[in-house]
Amino acid sequence: MTLFLLIAAALVGLAVLLLTWPLLQTPSGVKPALWSALAIGFLLPVGAGLLYYRLSNYDWTQSDLEAGAGVPSSVEEMVDRLEKRMAENPTDPVGFAMLGRSQLTLKNYPKAVAAFEKAYALTQGKDAEIDARLAEALAMADPQSLSVRGAQLLSEALKADPNNPRALWYGGVVAFSQGDKSLARTRWMTLLELHPPADVVAVLVKQIRQIDAQLGSPADPRLAALESNQQAASEASADTSSASATQDGVRVRVRVSVADKLSDRLKGPGTLFVFAQDPQSPGPPLAVKRFPAGTPLPLDVDLSAADAMIPSRSLAQVTQAKIVARFSVSGQPIAQHGDVYGELSYPTNRTDRASLVLDQLVP
């Protein structure tokens, strides 16, 4: 676009010269039409510019303005720039943590691990969030890593910050997988006291009740109170869903479940991805959430602009979205043979919760 504007400016300048030259080159004794030449020299380029600005279909608020300001055109370009910046400034743990989070968003798990490892080394393992993020990245790259290195990192994170939500969640998962159900319960109860989102509350309450049943413990009245609060919050959310959609943008609401014939395929390691796509335009998802293996189904999932991978590409841009839920056995976002999935078409003006069933296998 910049080259086009330069060429256009040159052509307008040539037109001004051709029109004003005869006005200035008058016979001897005749006064040049100086004011007419000045008027043409001013009005022609200004008028041409205004007409093109008003009549063209070019988006003047985005593309070239962003390019001229050095704004990346994609998440990948932004991450590339951040990688180059960190290569020039290798002692910035905050920058490496940001790079790690960006790589996690792009599902580049080995690169996320590398970035968080550098942040971890620079903070000497004393930053709870970086410790927990590194454990998460390792788990995404290799689910088995949670049992050894991940467990160590999560213990360090909880030592530095006993109320770190990410460390409490994964720390509970590690303790449960290692058979220490009492410790898992303690960590998840602590997480519940931090008032996590409603879908997390539902998962944790169910898990803790199962632990209590296995340990032969009496019913914990706090769980009933939490469930009651969650139900009240859900009802209030349902009553104001239309207002929320107006204030916060489009919101997709689905209940994810699995067909009985395929439920056994979700019992191993993996990751559940729930995401929205633009059926008319390929590219990154408009919104995405992921849940670790063992997350109980059915599960209520809400997708909104807050879950967008790219701020300029969100659910607000479409009237019809394709919603997909897929359990990835490998933990990777790209579909692979044997993954269980389900999908549906979702009008973005819909306000009720749709049913999304994982009932198909990736061939």
Residue, then its C-alpha position, 0 to 999 in steps of 0.5 A: m500500500t505504501l508503494f501505491l501511495l507513492i506512485a499515486a502522489a507522483l502522478v498527482g504531482l505530474a497532473v498539477l505540473l501539466l495544468t499549472w505550467p501553461l498558466l505560468q508560461t504566459p506571453s511577454g507583457v501578460k501577467p501570469a495567472l498565479w492565483s489560479a495556478l496556486a489554487i489548482g496546485f492546492l485543490l487537485p492533490v487535496g481533492a484527489g486525496l479526500l475522494y480516494y479516502r472517502l470512496s475507496n474500500y481500503d481499511w485505513t484504520q488497520s493494515d498500513l497504519e499498523a505496519g507503519a507503526g511496527v505492529p506485528s500482523s500475526v501472533e507468529e510474527m509477534v513471537d518471532r520478534l519477541e524471540k529476537r529481542m530475547a536473543e539480544n537481552p538474555t537476562d530478562p526473566v519476564g521476557f522469557a516468561m512472556l515468550g513461554r506463554s506465547q509459545l503455549t498459546l501457539k501450542n509450541y510446547p518444546k519452545a515453551v519449555a525452553a523459554f520457561e527453563k531460561a526464566y526458571a534459571l534466571t529466577q533460581g526457581k523462586d518465582a511460583e508462577i514461572d515454576a508452575r508454568l514450566a511444569e505445565a509446559l513440560a506436561m503439555a510436551d510430555p504428560q509423564s513429566l508431571s510425575v518427576r520434574g513437574a512434581q518437583l517444580l510444583s512443590e517449589a511453586l507452592k513453597a514460594d506461593p502456597n496460593n498459586p492457583r496453577a500450582l494448586w491445580y496441577g499439584g493436586v493432579v500430581a498428588f492424586s496420580q501418585g496415590d496421595k489422595s489426602l494431599a490432593r484433597t488439601r490442595w484442591m480445597t485450597l484452590l476452591e477457597l480462592h473462588p475459581p471460575a464456576d466450571v473449575v468449582a464443579v470439577l473440583v467439588k466432584q473430585i473431592r467428593q470422590i476422594d472423600a468416598q474413597l477415604g471413607s470420610p464424612a460429607d464435607p458441608r463446605l462442598a454443598a455450600l460451594e455447589s449452592n453458590q455455584q448454582a446461584a451464580s449460574e442462574a444469575s449468569a443465565d438471566t443476564s446472558s443477553a446483557s453480558a453478550t452486549q457488554d462483553g461481546v459474543r459468548v458461546r455456551v456449550r455443554v460437552s459430553v462424550a458418547d458412551k461407546l467412546s468414553d473409554r478412549l478418554k481415560g488415558p492421558g491427553t488434553l481436551f480442546v474446545f474451540a470456535q472456528d470461522p467456517q468461512s475463513p481458515g486460520p487460528p481459532l476464534a476462541v479456545k480453551r483446554f482442559p487436562a485429562g481426567t476432567p469430568l464430563p459433562l462439562d459446561v464451557d463458555l467461550s468469549a473474546a477473552d479466549a481469543m488467540i489473536p485480539s483482532r480475530s474473535l467471535a464478534q466477527v462472525t454470525q455463525a461459528k463452528i464449535v469443536a470439542r476434541f480429546s487429543v491423546s497426544g496432547q497436541p492441538i493438531a488432530q491425529h488418528g484416534d482422537v475423539y471429537g464432536e462439532l456443531s454449528y452455533p449462531t453467535n446470537r444464540t443465548d442458551r447452552a448447546s449440547l456438544v457430544l464427542d461422538q466421532l473418531v479422527p480417521 
